[in-house]
Each structure stands twice: as structure tokens, then as C-alpha cells.
């Protein structure tokens, strides 16, 4: 089964730490405003979602959303949530941990696109 979003082991470990500290969390792939185009992590429910937000799946039991307009550019790629050292977005939960989430991606193969019904 093809998944649209997944996370590295390092990202999953940070997600577990954040859930221990903050309870249920959620992600939203920023579209480039205040904090660039970073994946943002919030306590679940702190970010009000709109009708135009698409849930791409869950990573570490945390839903991952993206605005529909941005999704149209990313729908041919698998999003891979990773972690690097450094301070990330000032609104994202992981910033105080000295880490930041980072979005990596790879293009889906023709077979995967067919399974996702994009071709």
C-alpha cells in the first residue's frame, strides 16, 4: 500500500517525546508564510483547519495536513518527515527541543501513481 506521508525513525522518536509532553499532536505543512515552508507541529486542535485542508495520513498517530492548493503541487510526491538539529518555526512544538522537523520528498513511481489513481 502506498502512503502519502511517512517519517524517519528520528522523526518518530521526536514525535513520541512531543506527545509525552503535550498530549495528542498534529502536523500542518506550512505554505510559506511566517515560518517558511516547514512542517509545523501543534497540539491537536490548536490549529483551526478549514475545508481546504487535506489530511495526507498519519505519522506516529499524528495527522498530517496540507492546504488543498499546495497539495495540488505535491500530490505526485511522497512526503518524508525528518528531523535535523537547530531551531525551526517559532510556532512549532519541537523548537524548544533544539530540533526542527524538515520535509523531504520523493516522486512516486508510475506504479505508485497508478495505485493512487493519479494517472
SULRAFEN-V344064 format. One record per helix or strand of 2 or more residues. SS is the DSSP state (H for helix, E for strand). FROM is the first residue (numbers start at 1). TO is the last residue. Records with the same first field share a line. If there is no record, write none. Layout:
# SULRAFEN-V344064
SS: FROM-TO ; FROM-TO
This chain:
# SULRAFEN-V344064
E: 5-7 ; 25-29 ; 39-43 ; 53-59 ; 62-67 ; 77-85 ; 99-107
H: 9-22 ; 68-74 ; 93-97 ; 110-115
